Amino acid sequence: MKYLLTLISLGILFSGCKNEGKKDENPLAETENSSKISQQQDEEETASISITPISHATAVINWGDATFYIDPLGGAEAFKGMEKPDFILITDIHGDHMSAETLQALNLKEIPVIVPQAVKENLPKELDTILETLENGANTKVMDFNIEAIPMYNLPEDPEAFHTKGRGNGYVLEKNGKRLYIAGDTEDIPEMRNLENIDLALIPMNLPYTMTVEAAADGVLAFAPKKVIPYHFRGKDGFADIEKFKTLVNKGNPEI
């Protein structure tokens, strides 16, 4: 089942006042108007991010003129009617995140696919020419985006955990000062809690693979993104209670 979430503006758009034929009576007016214009541009930039969920952890993101896919699954038919990606992000080696068949079906040619090293090692060699590996903490530049790989892992750390530290990537994408966080399969880890200036965050919550609704809310309250969207919230016992998540987050911080 597909859901369409289009992100709307995070605030009210401001416009400056005109004093035709008059000298500005307020010496701060020009500065204030410039600030309002800057704020309007910031809000319009955030509003230009739209997300089309495909399934579970798979989504198509349109940000301005750019389109990118997260963890594409479902074959080419899952993306019928979507714009072709300018790049792709893959977070982990598990079957709900990595699909060689889908990557091959999409006929990507020279489209870059950003992956952790473990993902590259689990994909066919014929895809190597389009793969760019990124380690936790590393950065790369694609088009106008700065992309940073963020750790994603289970707590407590254990070699037998579903997600071990260093194997997979969450991602922070930044463009024109706006920052999008795609958490991947993670728990309430310090690297997430220490993030700053996140405008939009995609946060998982499903047991036993990532974290509880309560832990997800605690983590979000720690780094306080302007907006958060639950994703990857289907576990062994069905869907997580995202309404409870919303309640817990807004009880702690009604501005999110």
Secondary structure, DSSP 8 states (H G I E B T S, - for coil): ----EE---SS--------TTS--S-TTHHHHHHHHHHHHHHHHHHHTEEEEEEETTEEEEEETTEEEEES--STGGGGTTS---SEEE---SSTTT--HHHHHHTT-TT--EEE-HHHHHTS-GGGGGGEEE--TT-EEEETTEEEEEEEE--SS--TTSSS-TTTEEEEEEEETTEEEEE--S--S-HHHHT--S-SEEEE---TTTS--HHHHHHHHHHH--SEEEE-S-EETTEE--HHHHHHHHHHH-TT-
